[in-house]
Each structure stands twice: as structure tokens, then as C-alpha cells.
Amino acid sequence: MNHLLFIFSVYLLSNCLGNIIDANEKEVECKGSVTLFEGSEETVVTKDENVKVTVDRVKVEGCGCFTLHSKREGRGRSYFLHKRGEHTAEDIGWSKVRSVRRVECESRAMPVWGVIVIVVGLVVVVAVGAVIGFRKYRQYRTVGTEADTLD
């Protein structure tokens, strides 16, 4: 009976039709901006741009990610603006901003191979721990044989 149920289940699964829903993703333009505050003056940047501002604070609005640079053309020290909201000069680590660059937010994310290496490393650590644990805590008992029972 179990064999018939298994064969029937395989037959049903093999004859199922699946449809993939194709959502027409629209390319939505990202309208993010960075506002650099120098005292009461504001400099709004929406694309790659060279600036000359001594910032008190920086405000990120909208979508997208940006980097601030201490030198022109995206060179020098950099600070990745990964979240919306305000960042102070203390957060950034310096106050003289010379360029702002729009970057892909995913460019700062961990690559797939990094995740794989971490998972494999964790599996190895757990396996080694399990082997050591089994060897250390295993209790040995002597098992009698026929020769022992005849004596």
C-alpha cells in the first residue's frame, strides 16, 4: 500500500504545472541627495560632483548611497553614507569634503563567495567540535565474547 501511495505522489508531482509570475519591473530612477551643511550654508549634491565644503553635518535623503571624499575626483579618505539621516563631522572623521560620489549600495555588501567561506568555516568548526566532543565524552564498556562466557 505504501508503494502505491508513493508512486501516486510522484505521478502527481510530475504532472503539476507551475506558472511563473513575471512582474514587469519598472526602472525607477533613484532621486537621492546629499546635503552638506557648512554653518548656515547648504550644498545639495545629487550626482558625482567636486565640492569645497567644511562640513558641520551631512544629511542623506531619498534612495541611493553616496561616498564623501577628502580630495577631488573621489580620491583621498572616504566615508560611505549607507543610511538616510544626518551624519556629523565626528561620524565622518574629518570636516573638509572635496568630492561626493554616488555609488551602488550593493558595492559595499559582502560578496557571495564571502558568505560561502563563512558558512564552510562554521561547518568545519562545528564538525571539529563534534568529533572532539564525541571522543572526549564517549564511554567505553567492555563487551563480553563467547570465550569469556565459557570460562
trRosetta pair geometry for C-beta under 8 A, 3 or more apart (Angstrom, degrees):
i j d omega theta_ij theta_ji phi_ij phi_ji
1 4 5.8 -54 -154 34 35 110
1 5 6.5 34 151 -17 66 106
2 5 5.6 -55 -150 37 35 113
2 6 6.3 36 152 -20 67 106
3 6 5.7 -55 -149 36 32 112
3 7 6.3 29 155 -17 67 106
4 7 5.8 -54 -144 38 31 109
4 8 6.1 32 156 -19 65 108
5 8 5.7 -55 -145 38 28 112
5 9 6.4 31 154 -21 63 106
6 9 5.7 -54 -149 34 30 112
6 10 6.5 28 154 -16 64 105
7 10 5.8 -53 -148 37 32 110
7 11 6.3 35 152 -22 64 106
8 11 5.6 -53 -148 35 31 114
8 12 6.5 31 155 -18 65 104
9 12 5.8 -54 -149 36 31 109
9 13 6.3 27 156 -15 65 108
10 13 5.8 -58 -146 40 30 109
10 14 6.2 26 158 -18 66 110
11 14 6.0 -59 -145 37 26 107
11 15 6.4 8 161 -6 63 114
12 15 6.2 -71 -147 44 27 100
12 16 6.8 45 154 -46 64 96
13 16 5.9 -36 -152 0 34 117
30 62 7.0 124 174 150 76 111
30 63 4.5 -106 -147 89 100 110
30 64 4.5 121 150 -55 137 107
31 46 7.5 -27 -165 -148 57 121
31 62 5.0 -112 97 -152 67 145
31 63 6.9 67 46 36 53 88
32 46 7.2 154 92 -141 50 73
32 60 7.0 -1 -174 -175 110 86
32 61 6.6 168 -153 92 64 51
32 62 3.6 -169 -104 96 52 107
32 63 4.8 -115 -56 73 107 39
32 64 3.3 -142 23 39 144 111
32 65 7.8 26 104 -26 169 22
32 66 7.3 -156 125 -37 126 106
32 102 7.5 139 75 -126 113 112
33 44 5.6 -2 178 -170 129 96
33 45 6.6 151 -163 76 75 44
33 46 4.7 -38 -104 -90 88 80
33 60 7.7 172 89 -151 45 48
33 61 5.3 -7 58 61 87 96
33 62 5.7 73 10 20 71 129
34 44 7.4 153 81 -155 45 49
34 45 4.8 -17 62 61 95 99
34 46 7.8 -180 22 -77 68 36
34 58 6.2 -12 -172 -174 100 105
34 59 7.3 152 -159 79 50 48
34 60 5.6 -19 -104 -101 74 69
34 61 7.9 176 -85 22 28 71
34 66 5.0 -86 -50 57 134 172
34 68 7.7 -179 -180 -72 157 95
34 81 6.5 112 -105 59 122 172
34 100 5.6 -157 63 -157 145 146
35 42 5.5 -18 -169 -164 106 105
35 43 7.1 150 -158 75 53 44
35 44 5.2 -20 -101 -99 78 72
35 45 7.7 178 -83 19 30 71
35 58 7.0 157 80 -161 53 53
35 59 4.4 -8 56 58 105 99
35 61 7.0 34 -9 -1 106 112
36 42 7.2 141 72 -160 51 51
36 43 4.4 -15 57 60 103 100
36 44 7.9 -162 19 -73 71 26
36 45 6.8 40 -12 -6 105 112
36 51 6.6 136 25 136 160 162
36 53 4.6 83 138 112 141 163
36 55 5.1 -91 -163 -98 93 111
36 58 5.7 -17 -107 -110 61 84
36 97 6.1 -130 -128 60 141 147
36 100 7.6 -137 -46 -58 124 136
37 41 7.4 148 -156 82 49 52
37 42 5.9 -20 -100 -103 67 71
37 55 6.3 79 62 -152 56 79
37 56 5.2 -63 105 53 97 96
37 57 4.9 3 50 61 124 78
37 58 7.0 -157 16 -81 82 34
37 59 7.0 58 -24 -8 111 100
38 41 4.9 -18 68 66 89 103
38 43 7.2 30 3 -5 107 106
38 53 5.0 -138 -47 -164 130 92
38 54 5.5 93 -128 67 115 63
38 55 6.0 -82 -76 -101 77 39
38 56 6.4 141 -117 -7 33 89
39 56 6.6 122 -51 -23 34 133
43 51 5.8 118 145 -145 154 139
43 53 5.4 -128 21 -75 146 145
45 49 5.0 -146 -139 45 110 131
45 51 6.7 -88 -72 -45 131 136
45 66 7.6 112 100 -141 116 150
45 100 4.4 76 131 72 163 153
46 102 7.8 8 156 -63 41 130
47 102 5.9 -56 -139 -10 43 129
48 74 7.3 -35 -149 -54 111 117
48 99 7.6 7 -171 -180 75 103
48 100 7.1 -169 -138 96 38 63
48 101 5.0 16 -115 -123 90 65
48 102 5.9 -100 -53 16 71 84
49 99 6.9 -177 97 -150 42 68
49 100 5.5 3 57 55 83 95
50 72 4.9 22 -132 -141 124 91
50 73 6.7 -9 -82 -51 116 51
50 98 6.5 -17 -158 158 81 71
50 99 4.8 -35 -110 -99 61 91
51 97 6.1 11 81 113 113 96
51 98 6.6 -178 70 -165 59 23
51 99 6.5 151 23 -97 71 31
51 100 6.2 26 3 -7 121 101
52 98 6.2 17 -98 -121 60 66
53 96 7.7 161 87 -150 42 47
53 97 5.1 -12 67 60 91 99
54 95 5.1 35 -167 137 77 104
54 96 5.4 -25 -102 -94 75 66
54 97 7.7 165 -98 18 23 72
55 58 5.6 5 -172 -57 149 89
55 68 8.0 -51 -1 -151 154 151
55 89 5.6 166 98 -83 85 97
55 92 7.2 54 78 18 132 159
55 95 5.5 -154 55 -162 66 69
55 96 7.9 176 10 -87 77 16
55 97 5.4 37 -19 -5 118 119
56 88 7.5 -43 152 -148 55 74
56 89 6.1 -72 -153 -26 25 117
56 95 7.6 25 -79 -144 33 114
57 86 5.4 -2 176 -169 122 108
57 87 6.7 156 -164 80 71 43
57 88 5.1 -38 -106 -108 85 56
57 89 6.8 -90 -74 -25 44 74
58 68 6.8 -95 -97 -62 165 145
58 81 6.9 -103 125 -100 134 133
58 86 6.9 147 78 -155 46 58
58 87 4.6 -17 61 61 99 96
58 88 7.9 -166 20 -80 74 13
58 92 7.0 81 5 -57 130 131
58 97 7.8 97 -81 -51 126 157
59 85 7.2 -87 -143 154 68 24
59 86 5.1 -26 -97 -95 77 74
59 87 7.8 -177 -79 20 31 69
60 66 6.6 -167 -115 28 114 117
60 81 5.0 161 -71 165 140 126
60 83 7.0 135 68 103 140 38
60 84 5.0 -133 99 -125 96 47
60 85 6.4 0 51 39 90 38
60 86 8.0 -175 17 -80 70 26
60 87 7.3 41 -12 -7 103 108
61 84 6.4 69 -109 -145 30 105
62 84 7.6 162 43 -107 28 119
64 102 5.9 -27 174 -152 130 105
64 105 7.1 -160 -157 -43 33 104
65 80 6.9 0 176 -172 116 88
65 81 6.3 169 -163 83 66 71
65 82 5.7 5 -130 -112 116 52
65 102 7.4 117 80 -163 50 59
65 103 5.3 -54 98 73 99 83
65 104 7.0 22 48 131 116 15
65 105 4.1 133 -17 -86 131 76
65 108 7.2 -129 157 10 163 127
66 81 4.5 0 66 50 85 122
66 100 5.8 -5 -177 -175 123 97
66 101 6.6 152 -160 81 69 44
66 102 5.6 -43 -101 -102 77 50
66 103 6.6 132 -122 17 22 83
67 74 7.2 65 88 -139 120 93
67 78 4.9 -2 178 -170 120 113
67 79 6.6 153 -159 72 68 42
67 80 5.4 -30 -102 -99 87 55
67 81 6.8 -168 -88 10 30 81
67 100 7.3 163 82 -156 48 51
67 101 4.9 -9 55 60 95 97
67 103 5.4 43 -14 -12 105 130
68 78 6.7 152 77 -155 49 57
68 79 4.6 -9 53 54 100 99
68 81 6.6 77 -19 -34 94 109
68 92 6.3 -31 71 -139 145 128
68 97 5.0 -61 -168 -127 112 117
68 99 7.7 149 -162 86 46 50
68 100 5.9 -22 -105 -104 61 75
69 72 7.8 152 104 -81 122 5
69 74 5.1 169 -37 -139 162 34
69 75 6.2 100 176 56 136 28
69 76 5.2 116 176 62 89 97
69 77 6.9 155 -153 79 55 47
69 78 5.1 -20 -97 -98 74 79
69 97 7.1 93 63 -156 41 72
69 98 6.1 -66 100 64 82 83
69 99 4.4 -12 58 65 115 94
69 100 7.3 -165 17 -77 83 28
69 101 6.7 46 -19 -5 119 106
70 76 3.7 -121 67 139 86 135
70 77 4.2 41 -2 44 128 91
70 78 7.6 -118 -1 -64 80 41
70 94 5.7 14 -99 89 119 154
70 96 6.3 65 -147 88 80 86
70 97 7.1 -80 -101 -114 43 39
70 98 6.0 45 160 14 27 107
71 75 4.2 -44 85 86 121 89
71 76 3.1 136 2 -27 99 124
71 77 7.9 108 -5 23 86 59
71 98 5.2 -18 -149 66 14 144
71 99 6.9 -13 100 9 39 113
72 75 6.7 7 72 35 45 100
72 98 5.0 -84 -60 149 56 118
72 99 5.3 112 -140 -47 35 119
73 99 6.1 -134 5 -77 16 164
74 78 7.6 20 -170 -94 69 121
74 99 5.3 -104 -58 114 45 142
74 101 4.7 44 -101 -51 114 139
75 99 7.6 67 26 31 57 141
76 98 6.9 68 29 44 150 125
77 93 7.2 -112 158 92 143 121
77 94 6.3 97 79 10 146 142
79 87 7.7 161 144 151 134 152
79 91 7.9 106 -166 121 140 80
79 92 4.6 -51 -80 -144 172 81
79 93 6.6 173 -83 27 123 102
80 103 7.6 -66 -130 55 91 143
80 108 5.8 102 -156 -96 155 154
81 87 6.4 -123 -116 -9 95 150
82 105 6.9 109 -139 -139 79 93
82 108 6.6 -103 -96 79 122 156
87 91 4.5 -119 -168 80 84 142
87 92 6.0 93 143 -52 116 90
88 91 4.8 109 53 0 69 98
88 92 7.2 -137 100 -1 42 87
89 92 5.6 -55 -147 40 37 111
89 94 7.2 -81 -170 112 88 20
89 95 4.3 9 -146 -95 132 89
90 93 7.6 42 -178 -73 29 35
92 95 7.4 122 76 -84 127 41
92 97 7.9 -54 178 -72 159 106
97 100 6.9 32 167 -60 123 87
103 107 5.5 -91 166 44 107 138
103 108 7.5 77 121 -29 131 103
104 107 4.3 104 72 -22 94 102
105 108 6.7 -62 -175 34 44 101
105 109 7.3 52 134 -34 69 104
106 109 4.9 -43 -153 15 54 122
110 114 4.4 -115 179 84 99 140
110 115 6.1 114 120 -51 120 84
111 114 4.9 105 61 -2 72 104
111 115 7.6 -138 102 -3 44 84
112 115 5.8 -54 -157 33 39 110
112 116 6.4 38 148 -19 69 105
113 116 5.4 -51 -147 37 38 115
113 117 6.3 42 153 -22 68 102
114 117 5.8 -51 -148 34 31 111
114 118 6.5 30 154 -17 64 105
115 118 5.8 -56 -150 37 31 111
115 119 6.3 29 154 -17 66 107
116 119 5.9 -57 -147 38 30 109
116 120 6.2 27 157 -16 66 108
117 120 5.9 -56 -144 40 28 108
117 121 6.1 32 155 -22 63 109
118 121 5.6 -56 -148 36 29 114
118 122 6.4 28 155 -18 64 105
119 122 5.8 -55 -149 36 31 110
119 123 6.4 32 153 -19 65 105
120 123 5.7 -54 -149 36 33 112
120 124 6.4 34 153 -19 65 105
121 124 5.8 -55 -149 35 31 111
121 125 6.4 30 154 -18 65 106
122 125 5.7 -53 -146 37 33 111
122 126 6.3 30 156 -16 66 106
123 126 5.9 -56 -147 39 30 109
123 127 6.2 30 155 -20 65 108
124 127 5.7 -55 -144 37 29 111
124 128 6.3 28 158 -17 65 106
125 128 6.0 -55 -146 38 28 108
125 129 6.2 29 154 -18 63 110
126 129 5.6 -57 -147 40 30 114
126 130 6.3 33 154 -22 65 106
127 130 5.7 -53 -147 34 30 111
127 131 6.4 29 155 -18 64 105
128 131 5.8 -53 -147 36 32 110
128 132 6.3 28 156 -14 65 107
129 132 5.9 -57 -145 40 29 108
129 133 6.0 30 156 -20 65 111
130 133 5.6 -56 -144 39 28 113
130 134 6.2 27 159 -18 65 106
131 134 6.0 -55 -146 37 28 108
131 135 6.3 22 157 -15 63 109
132 135 5.9 -60 -146 40 29 108
132 136 6.0 22 159 -17 66 113
133 136 5.9 -61 -140 39 26 106
133 137 5.9 -13 175 14 65 116
134 137 6.8 -74 -131 53 19 85
134 138 5.6 37 169 -50 63 109
135 138 6.2 -39 -134 7 20 116
144 148 4.5 -124 -157 80 87 139
144 149 6.1 89 155 -51 124 89
145 148 5.1 103 52 4 66 100
145 149 7.4 -134 100 -2 39 89
146 149 5.8 -59 -151 38 37 109
146 150 6.4 37 154 -23 69 106
147 150 6.0 -55 -149 32 32 111
147 151 7.1 37 155 -26 62 102
148 151 6.2 -52 -158 22 33 112
